[in-house]
Amino acid sequence: MTVQIHPQAIVDPSVQIGEGCTIGPFAVIGAGVEIGDHCKIGANTVIEGPSRLGAHNEIFQFASVGTAPQDLGYAGEPTILEIGSYNTIREFVTINRGTVKGGGITRIGHHNLLMAYCHVAHDCSIGDQVVMANAATLAGHVSVEDHAILGGLSAVHQYARVGAHAILGGGTMAPLDIPPFMMAAGNHASLHGINVRGLARRGISRETILQIKRAYRLLFRSGLRLEDAMDEVSQRGLNAPEVAYLLDFIRNSRRGITRP
């Protein structure tokens, strides 16, 4: 299939464009950009490099992708943005490249939906099948794991993590890590139980969900110190892989863990 580039688009000669791509009017694509097959780049979109996009991505009009990080220590180094395949990036989304001190790369996985006005700052990592609703914002160095959902106008503090299958309510301010499988909301965020409906939709068994619920009660509702509660979870035979992952997530926290 041929590439369709609108005559009023500005595309640097060095840009690598895959088969079947379309680039709309007034789009500006800079040097060092690689675009995979069957991508749609909307009108007035800006993509700066170095940036690599996989296949079947759709970037809507007025998005700004791969621009320099908003970091006072950035001195023009050639840092990178990597985006996987089958992502939808809606109007006015902004995604920055990494910084040298943060590892030099911002990563977005596959099958993600970033709704209008979302912001992904430098050195962030987003997994697969993540939904960021309108104007959700990630500060620098944030990690969002697979299947997480961030409600509209939510914000995540730099270096914080959002665990897999977690969901943040609209307007949530998250200064600390959000554990996997949890529902969180508020300013500042607090936990509001397990994302049972989301887990069931993704095929997590009823038995595993019950183990996660029991672990949640021990960790956050028993009155035990968190370290003692984690030991108790192990002693109670809650041995589903998802529970082990939850415990590892808590052990590896740098920012601290959001609680009820």
Secondary structure as GFF3:
##gff-version 3
##sequence-region A 1 260
A	DSSP	beta_strand	4	5	.	.	.	ID=ss1
A	DSSP	beta_strand	10	11	.	.	.	ID=ss2
A	DSSP	beta_strand	16	17	.	.	.	ID=ss3
A	DSSP	beta_strand	22	23	.	.	.	ID=ss4
A	DSSP	beta_strand	28	29	.	.	.	ID=ss5
A	DSSP	beta_strand	33	35	.	.	.	ID=ss6
A	DSSP	beta_strand	40	41	.	.	.	ID=ss7
A	DSSP	beta_strand	46	47	.	.	.	ID=ss8
A	DSSP	beta_strand	51	53	.	.	.	ID=ss9
A	DSSP	beta_strand	58	59	.	.	.	ID=ss10
A	DSSP	beta_strand	64	67	.	.	.	ID=ss11
A	DSSP	beta_strand	80	83	.	.	.	ID=ss12
A	DSSP	beta_strand	88	89	.	.	.	ID=ss13
A	DSSP	beta_strand	94	96	.	.	.	ID=ss14
A	DSSP	beta_strand	105	108	.	.	.	ID=ss15
A	DSSP	beta_strand	113	114	.	.	.	ID=ss16
A	DSSP	beta_strand	119	120	.	.	.	ID=ss17
A	DSSP	beta_strand	125	126	.	.	.	ID=ss18
A	DSSP	beta_strand	131	132	.	.	.	ID=ss19
A	DSSP	beta_strand	137	138	.	.	.	ID=ss20
A	DSSP	beta_strand	143	144	.	.	.	ID=ss21
A	DSSP	beta_strand	149	150	.	.	.	ID=ss22
A	DSSP	beta_strand	155	156	.	.	.	ID=ss23
A	DSSP	beta_strand	161	162	.	.	.	ID=ss24
A	DSSP	beta_strand	167	168	.	.	.	ID=ss25
A	DSSP	beta_strand	173	174	.	.	.	ID=ss26
A	DSSP	beta_strand	182	185	.	.	.	ID=ss27
A	DSSP	beta_strand	190	194	.	.	.	ID=ss28
A	DSSP	alpha_helix	196	201	.	.	.	ID=ss29
A	DSSP	alpha_helix	206	220	.	.	.	ID=ss30
A	DSSP	alpha_helix	226	235	.	.	.	ID=ss31
A	DSSP	alpha_helix	241	251	.	.	.	ID=ss32
###
